[in-house]
Amino acid sequence: MFENLLDSAICQVKRLTVNSGHHLSLQYHHKRSEHWVVIQGTALITKGKKQYKLCANQSTFIKKGEIHRIENKSKKDLIMIEVQTGEYLEEDDIKRFKDIYKR
């Protein structure tokens, strides 16, 4: 789930919560980039063909067009801040792969 913290013409800021054992769909964006900061928990990040963990107070940058995913394999909820920047910030700028939520 997510909560909009800021919605402006130049950026959007969201608080993401990924429940234990869950993940976001594998996806990319045509027109925006994203900055992710882990606030609580441990995230398993997929960027392109690489995977790595991020813990609290660590961050990463997802460039426009890069395939990415967030997974929470821990027993606690994962909380992250996502800052979206780019020429277009609407939700229809998502190309999803393997979406278990059928969006």
DSSP file (Angstrom, degrees, kcal/mol; ACC not computed):
  #  RESIDUE AA STRUCTURE BP1 BP2  ACC     N-H-->O    O-->H-N    N-H-->O    O-->H-N    TCO  KAPPA ALPHA  PHI   PSI    X-CA   Y-CA   Z-CA
    1    1 A M              0   0    0      0, 0.0    16,-2.6     0, 0.0     2,-0.3   0.000 360.0 360.0 360.0 162.3    0.0    0.0    0.0
    2    2 A F  E     -A   16   0A   0     14,-0.2     2,-0.4    12,-0.0    14,-0.2  -0.983 360.0-151.8-142.5 156.4    1.1    3.6   -0.3
    3    3 A E  E     -A   15   0A   0     12,-2.0    12,-2.6    -2,-0.3     2,-0.5  -0.996  24.8-126.7-125.3 127.5    0.2    7.0    1.1
    4    4 A N  E     +A   14   0A   0     -2,-0.4    10,-0.2    10,-0.2     3,-0.1  -0.625  30.5 171.6 -74.0 123.1    0.8   10.2   -0.9
    5    5 A L  E    S+     0   0A   0      8,-3.2     2,-0.3    -2,-0.5     9,-0.2   0.728  71.5   9.3 -99.5 -31.5    2.9   12.6    1.1
    6    6 A L  E     -A   13   0A   0      7,-1.7     7,-2.6     2,-0.1     2,-0.4  -0.968  57.3-177.1-151.7 133.1    3.4   15.2   -1.7
    7    7 A D  E     +A   12   0A   0     -2,-0.3     2,-0.2     5,-0.2     5,-0.2  -0.879  27.2 146.3-134.0  99.5    1.8   15.5   -5.1
    8    8 A S        -     0   0    0      3,-2.6    -2,-0.1    -2,-0.4     0, 0.0  -0.729  61.1 -99.7-128.1 176.8    3.2   18.4   -7.2
    9    9 A A  S    S+     0   0    0     -2,-0.2     3,-0.1     1,-0.2    80,-0.1   0.725 121.0  38.4 -69.8 -21.6    4.0   19.2  -10.8
   10   10 A I  S    S-     0   0    0      1,-0.3    76,-0.6    75,-0.1     2,-0.3   0.628 125.8  -0.9-107.9 -15.8    7.7   18.4  -10.3
   11   11 A C  E     - B   0  85A   0     74,-0.1    -3,-2.6     2,-0.0     2,-0.4  -0.989  50.7-142.8-163.6 162.5    7.7   15.4   -8.0
   12   12 A Q  E     -AB   7  84A   0     72,-1.8    72,-3.2    -2,-0.3     2,-0.4  -0.991  13.4-160.0-128.8 142.2    5.6   13.0   -6.0
   13   13 A V  E     -AB   6  83A   0     -7,-2.6    -8,-3.2    -2,-0.4    -7,-1.7  -0.989  14.5-179.9-123.9 128.9    6.6   11.6   -2.6
   14   14 A K  E     -AB   4  82A   0     68,-2.7    68,-2.9    -2,-0.4     2,-0.6  -0.950  27.4-138.0-129.4 147.4    5.0    8.4   -1.3
   15   15 A R  E     -AB   3  81A   0    -12,-2.6   -12,-2.0    -2,-0.4     2,-0.4  -0.933  29.2-160.2 -99.1 117.1    5.2    6.3    1.9
   16   16 A L  E     -AB   2  80A   0     64,-2.9    64,-2.4    -2,-0.6     2,-0.5  -0.821  10.4-168.1-101.1 136.8    5.3    2.6    0.8
   17   17 A T  E     - B   0  79A   0    -16,-2.6     2,-0.6    -2,-0.4    62,-0.2  -0.988   1.7-171.3-122.2 121.6    4.4   -0.2    3.1
   18   18 A V  E     - B   0  78A   0     60,-2.5    60,-2.5    -2,-0.5     3,-0.1  -0.952  22.7-132.8-112.9 114.8    5.2   -3.7    1.9
   19   19 A N    >   -     0   0    0     -2,-0.6     3,-2.1    58,-0.2    53,-0.2  -0.195  38.8 -76.2 -65.0 156.5    3.8   -6.4    4.2
   20   20 A S  T 3  S+     0   0    0      1,-0.3    53,-0.2    55,-0.2    -1,-0.2  -0.262 119.0  12.7 -52.8 130.5    5.9   -9.3    5.3
   21   21 A G  T 3  S+     0   0    0     51,-1.8    -1,-0.3    53,-0.5     2,-0.2   0.503 107.8 107.7  81.0   4.4    6.3  -11.9    2.5
   22   22 A H    <   -     0   0    0     -3,-2.1    50,-2.7    50,-0.3     2,-0.3  -0.611  44.3-170.3-112.4 171.6    5.0   -9.6   -0.2
   23   23 A H  B     -E   71   0B   0     48,-0.2    48,-0.2    -2,-0.2     2,-0.2  -0.979  25.4-109.1-153.6 161.2    6.4   -7.7   -3.2
   24   24 A L        -     0   0    0     46,-2.6     3,-0.1    -2,-0.3     2,-0.0  -0.538  52.1 -88.1 -85.1 161.4    5.6   -5.1   -5.8
   25   25 A S        -     0   0    0     -2,-0.2     2,-0.3     1,-0.1    45,-0.2  -0.365  44.0-101.0 -68.6 150.5    5.2   -6.2   -9.4
   26   26 A L  E     +F   97   0B   0     71,-1.1    71,-3.7    72,-0.4     2,-0.3  -0.611  68.7 144.1 -68.1 128.5    8.3   -6.3  -11.6
   27   27 A Q  E     -FG  96  68B   0     41,-2.2    41,-2.8    -2,-0.3     2,-0.3  -0.925  38.6-151.3-157.1 171.4    8.0   -3.1  -13.6
   28   28 A Y  E     -F   95   0B   0     67,-1.5    67,-2.6    -2,-0.3     2,-0.4  -0.963  16.5-131.9-149.6 168.1    9.5   -0.1  -15.3
   29   29 A H  E     -F   94   0B   0     -2,-0.3    36,-2.2    37,-0.3    65,-0.2  -0.964   0.6-156.4-124.2 137.9    8.5    3.5  -16.2
   30   30 A H  S    S+     0   0    0     63,-0.6    -1,-0.1    -2,-0.4    64,-0.1   0.831  92.4  22.6 -76.6 -34.4    8.9    5.2  -19.5
   31   31 A K  S    S+     0   0    0     62,-0.3    56,-1.0    57,-0.1    57,-0.9   0.359 111.5  58.8-124.6   4.0    8.9    8.8  -18.2
   32   32 A R  E     -C   86   0A   0     61,-0.2    33,-0.4    54,-0.2     2,-0.3  -0.954  53.2-149.5-138.5 158.0   10.0    8.9  -14.5
   33   33 A S  E     -C   85   0A   0     52,-3.2    52,-2.2    -2,-0.3     2,-0.4  -0.771  18.2-146.8-113.2 163.3   12.8    8.0  -12.2
   34   34 A E  E     -CD  84  62A   0     28,-2.6    28,-3.6    -2,-0.3     2,-0.5  -0.994   8.9-157.5-137.5 142.7   12.5    7.0   -8.5
   35   35 A H  E     -CD  83  61A   0     48,-2.2    48,-2.6    -2,-0.4     2,-0.4  -0.976  18.3-162.2-113.0 129.0   14.6    7.4   -5.4
   36   36 A W  E     -CD  82  60A   0     24,-2.8    24,-2.0    -2,-0.5     2,-0.4  -0.943   9.8-174.8-117.4 135.0   13.9    4.9   -2.6
   37   37 A V  E     -CD  81  59A   0     44,-2.3    44,-2.6    -2,-0.4     2,-0.5  -0.996  21.8-135.7-125.9 126.5   14.9    5.3    1.0
   38   38 A V  E     +C   80   0A   0     20,-2.7    19,-2.7    -2,-0.4    20,-0.3  -0.710  25.6 172.9 -81.8 125.7   14.3    2.4    3.5
   39   39 A I  E     +     0   0A   0     40,-2.9     2,-0.3    -2,-0.5    41,-0.2   0.802  69.0   6.2 -97.0 -42.4   12.8    3.7    6.8
   40   40 A Q  E    S+C   79   0A   0     39,-1.9    39,-2.3    16,-0.1    -1,-0.4  -0.998 109.7   6.9-145.8 139.5   12.1    0.4    8.5
   41   41 A G  S    S-     0   0    0     -2,-0.3    15,-0.5    37,-0.2     2,-0.4  -0.389  85.3 -64.1  92.5-167.9   12.9   -3.2    7.7
   42   42 A T  E     -H   55   0B   0     34,-0.2     2,-0.4    13,-0.2    32,-0.4  -0.993  41.2-157.2-128.6 128.7   15.0   -4.8    4.9
   43   43 A A  E     -H   54   0B   0     11,-3.0    11,-2.5    -2,-0.4     2,-0.7  -0.863  11.0-146.8-106.2 137.5   14.2   -4.6    1.2
   44   44 A L  E     -HI  53  71B   0     27,-2.7    27,-1.9    -2,-0.4     2,-0.4  -0.931  28.0-159.2 -97.4 115.2   15.3   -7.0   -1.5
   45   45 A I  E     -HI  52  70B   0      7,-3.3     7,-1.9    -2,-0.7     2,-0.5  -0.806  13.3-161.1-102.4 133.0   15.7   -4.8   -4.5
   46   46 A T  E     +HI  51  69B   0     23,-2.3    23,-1.6    -2,-0.4     2,-0.4  -0.973  14.5 171.5-109.0 124.9   15.8   -5.9   -8.1
   47   47 A K  E >   -HI  50  68B   0      3,-2.5     3,-2.2    -2,-0.5     2,-0.3  -0.951  67.1 -48.9-131.7 111.3   17.3   -3.5  -10.6
   48   48 A G  T 3  S-     0   0    0     19,-3.0    18,-0.0    -2,-0.4     0, 0.0  -0.488 122.7 -23.0  62.0-123.5   17.8   -5.0  -14.1
   49   49 A K  T 3  S+     0   0    0     -2,-0.3     2,-0.3    -3,-0.1    -1,-0.3   0.383 121.1  92.9 -99.2   2.0   19.4   -8.3  -13.6
   50   50 A K  E <   -H   47   0B   0     -3,-2.2    -3,-2.5     2,-0.0     2,-0.4  -0.723  52.3-167.9-100.3 147.3   20.9   -7.5  -10.2
   51   51 A Q  E     +H   46   0B   0     -2,-0.3     2,-0.3    -5,-0.2    -5,-0.2  -0.987  16.4 155.0-128.9 142.9   19.5   -8.1   -6.7
   52   52 A Y  E     -H   45   0B   0     -7,-1.9    -7,-3.3    -2,-0.4     2,-0.3  -0.979  36.5-107.4-158.6 163.5   20.7   -6.7   -3.4
   53   53 A K  E     -H   44   0B   0     -2,-0.3     2,-0.4    -9,-0.2    -9,-0.2  -0.734  21.2-164.6 -98.7 145.6   19.4   -5.8    0.1
   54   54 A L  E     -H   43   0B   0    -11,-2.5   -11,-3.0    -2,-0.3     2,-0.2  -0.996   9.2-167.0-124.5 134.8   18.8   -2.4    1.5
   55   55 A C  E >   -H   42   0B   0     -2,-0.4     3,-1.8   -13,-0.2   -17,-0.4  -0.561  44.5 -51.2-110.2 177.3   18.3   -1.8    5.3
   56   56 A A  T 3  S+     0   0    0    -15,-0.5   -17,-0.2     1,-0.3    -1,-0.2  -0.188 126.3  19.4 -51.8 138.2   17.1    1.2    7.3
   57   57 A N  T 3  S+     0   0    0    -19,-2.7     2,-0.3     1,-0.3    -1,-0.3   0.540 101.5 111.8  74.1  11.4   18.8    4.5    6.3
   58   58 A Q    <   -     0   0    0     -3,-1.8   -20,-2.7   -20,-0.3    -1,-0.3  -0.806  45.1-172.8-109.7 157.6   20.0    3.1    3.0
   59   59 A S  E     -D   37   0A   0     -2,-0.3     2,-0.3   -22,-0.2   -22,-0.2  -0.906  11.8-164.4-144.0 168.4   18.8    4.2   -0.4
   60   60 A T  E     -D   36   0A   0    -24,-2.0   -24,-2.8    -2,-0.3     2,-0.4  -0.969  17.7-128.8-150.8 163.2   18.9    3.6   -4.2
   61   61 A F  E     -D   35   0A   0     -2,-0.3     2,-0.6   -26,-0.2   -26,-0.2  -0.966  11.4-159.9-119.1 130.8   18.1    5.3   -7.4
   62   62 A I  E     -D   34   0A   0    -28,-3.6   -28,-2.6    -2,-0.4     2,-0.1  -0.945  18.9-146.3-110.3 111.9   15.9    3.7  -10.2
   63   63 A K    >   -     0   0    0     -2,-0.6     3,-2.2   -30,-0.2   -34,-0.3  -0.405  33.3 -80.7 -79.6 156.7   16.5    5.4  -13.5
   64   64 A K  T 3  S+     0   0    0      1,-0.3   -34,-0.2    -2,-0.1   -31,-0.1  -0.275 118.0  17.6 -53.0 131.4   13.8    5.9  -16.1
   65   65 A G  T 3  S+     0   0    0    -36,-2.2     2,-0.4   -33,-0.4    -1,-0.3   0.373  91.5 131.8  86.0  -3.5   13.3    2.7  -18.1
   66   66 A E    <   -     0   0    0     -3,-2.2   -37,-0.3   -37,-0.1    -1,-0.3  -0.698  59.6-123.9 -86.8 129.0   15.1    0.4  -15.6
   67   67 A I        +     0   0    0     -2,-0.4   -19,-3.0   -39,-0.1     2,-0.3  -0.509  45.8 164.5 -69.0 135.4   13.2   -2.8  -14.6
   68   68 A H  E     -GI  27  47B   0    -41,-2.8   -41,-2.2   -21,-0.2     2,-0.3  -0.974  23.1-179.7-153.6 162.8   12.8   -2.9  -10.9
   69   69 A R  E     - I   0  46B   0    -23,-1.6   -23,-2.3    -2,-0.3     2,-0.4  -0.971  18.0-142.2-160.8 150.9   11.0   -4.5   -7.9
   70   70 A I  E     - I   0  45B   0     -2,-0.3   -46,-2.6   -25,-0.2     2,-0.4  -0.980  22.7-176.2-115.5 132.3   10.8   -4.3   -4.1
   71   71 A E  E     -EI  23  44B   0    -27,-1.9   -27,-2.7    -2,-0.4     2,-0.5  -0.964  17.9-154.6-127.5 147.7   10.4   -7.4   -2.1
   72   72 A N        +     0   0    0    -50,-2.7   -51,-1.8    -2,-0.4   -50,-0.3  -0.902  22.7 162.6-121.0 100.4    9.9   -8.0    1.7
   73   73 A K        +     0   0    0     -2,-0.5    -1,-0.1   -31,-0.3   -30,-0.1   0.345  49.8  95.9 -97.4   5.5   11.2  -11.4    2.7
   74   74 A S  S    S-     0   0    0    -32,-0.4   -53,-0.5     2,-0.2     4,-0.1  -0.258  84.0-115.0 -88.4 179.4   11.4  -10.5    6.4
   75   75 A K  S    S+     0   0    0    -55,-0.1     2,-0.3     2,-0.1   -55,-0.2   0.477  94.1  68.9 -93.0  -4.1    8.9  -11.1    9.2
   76   76 A K  S    S-     0   0    0    -57,-0.1    -2,-0.2   -34,-0.1   -34,-0.2  -0.810  94.3 -93.4-112.9 155.2    8.3   -7.3    9.7
   77   77 A D        -     0   0    0     -2,-0.3     2,-0.5   -57,-0.1   -58,-0.2  -0.361  36.4-132.6 -62.7 145.4    6.6   -4.7    7.5
   78   78 A L  E     -B   18   0A   0    -60,-2.5   -60,-2.5   -37,-0.1     2,-0.5  -0.884  19.8-166.6-100.8 128.8    8.9   -2.8    5.2
   79   79 A I  E     +BC  17  40A   0    -39,-2.3   -40,-2.9    -2,-0.5   -39,-1.9  -0.978  13.8 168.1-120.5 128.7    8.5    1.0    5.1
   80   80 A M  E     -BC  16  38A   0    -64,-2.4   -64,-2.9    -2,-0.5     2,-0.5  -0.929  31.1-133.2-134.4 156.2   10.1    3.1    2.4
   81   81 A I  E     -BC  15  37A   0    -44,-2.6   -44,-2.3    -2,-0.3     2,-0.5  -0.959  22.8-163.2-107.7 130.8    9.9    6.6    1.1
   82   82 A E  E     -BC  14  36A   0    -68,-2.9   -68,-2.7    -2,-0.5     2,-0.6  -0.966   5.3-166.2-117.2 125.8    9.7    6.9   -2.7
   83   83 A V  E     -BC  13  35A   0    -48,-2.6   -48,-2.2    -2,-0.5     2,-0.4  -0.958   9.5-161.1-112.0 118.3   10.4   10.1   -4.5
   84   84 A Q  E     +BC  12  34A   0    -72,-3.2   -72,-1.8    -2,-0.6     2,-0.3  -0.843  13.7 173.1-100.9 131.9    9.3   10.2   -8.2
   85   85 A T  E     +BC  11  33A   0    -52,-2.2   -52,-3.2    -2,-0.4     2,-0.3  -0.976  23.1  86.7-135.0 151.0   10.7   12.7  -10.6
   86   86 A G  E    S- C   0  32A   0    -76,-0.6   -54,-0.2    -2,-0.3     3,-0.1  -0.900  82.5 -63.6 150.0-177.1   10.3   13.1  -14.3
   87   87 A E  S    S+     0   0    0    -56,-1.0     2,-0.3    -2,-0.3   -55,-0.1   0.670 119.7  26.9 -76.5 -17.4    8.3   14.6  -17.1
   88   88 A Y        +     0   0    0    -57,-0.9    -1,-0.2    -3,-0.1   -57,-0.1  -0.966  57.2 177.7-150.3 126.8    5.2   12.5  -16.3
   89   89 A L        +     0   0    0     -2,-0.3     2,-0.1    -3,-0.1    -1,-0.0   0.205  37.0 124.3-120.1  14.1    4.2   11.1  -12.9
   90   90 A E    >   -     0   0    0      1,-0.1     3,-1.4     2,-0.0    -2,-0.1  -0.356  69.5-115.0 -79.0 159.4    0.9    9.4  -13.4
   91   91 A E  T 3  S+     0   0    0      1,-0.3     3,-0.5     2,-0.1    -1,-0.1   0.665 108.0  72.4 -68.4 -17.5    0.2    5.8  -12.5
   92   92 A D  T 3  S+     0   0    0      1,-0.2    -1,-0.3     3,-0.0    -2,-0.0   0.412  76.0  83.3 -80.9   5.8   -0.4    4.8  -16.2
   93   93 A D  S <  S+     0   0    0     -3,-1.4   -63,-0.6   -64,-0.1     2,-0.5  -0.088  71.3 105.8 -92.5  33.2    3.4    5.2  -16.8
   94   94 A I  E     -F   29   0B   0     -3,-0.5     2,-0.6   -65,-0.2   -65,-0.2  -0.961  51.7-166.0-118.4 127.1    4.0    1.7  -15.5
   95   95 A K  E     -F   28   0B   0    -67,-2.6   -67,-1.5    -2,-0.5     2,-0.3  -0.963  23.9-158.9-105.9 113.9    4.8   -1.4  -17.6
   96   96 A R  E     -F   27   0B   0     -2,-0.6     2,-0.4   -69,-0.2   -69,-0.2  -0.705  14.7-171.4-100.9 146.2    4.2   -4.4  -15.3
   97   97 A F  E    S+F   26   0B   0    -71,-3.7   -71,-1.1    -2,-0.3    -2,-0.0  -0.976  73.5   3.8-126.7 143.1    5.6   -7.9  -15.6
   98   98 A K  S    S+     0   0    0     -2,-0.4     2,-0.9     1,-0.2   -72,-0.4   0.915  77.9 179.4  50.1  53.7    4.6  -10.9  -13.5
   99   99 A D    >   -     0   0    0      1,-0.2     3,-1.5   -74,-0.2    -1,-0.2  -0.778  18.3-171.1 -92.1 105.7    1.9   -8.9  -11.6
  100  100 A I  T 3  S+     0   0    0     -2,-0.9    -1,-0.2     1,-0.3    -2,-0.1   0.675  86.8  61.1 -69.9 -15.4    0.2  -11.2   -9.1
  101  101 A Y  T 3  S-     0   0    0     -3,-0.1    -1,-0.3     0, 0.0    -2,-0.0   0.435 105.8-129.9 -90.5  -0.2   -2.4   -8.4   -8.5
  102  102 A K    <         0   0    0     -3,-1.5    -2,-0.1     1,-0.1    -4,-0.0   0.881 360.0 360.0  55.0  48.1   -3.5   -8.5  -12.2
  103  103 A R              0   0    0      0, 0.0    -1,-0.1     0, 0.0    -7,-0.1   0.395 360.0 360.0 -95.3 360.0   -3.2   -4.8  -12.8
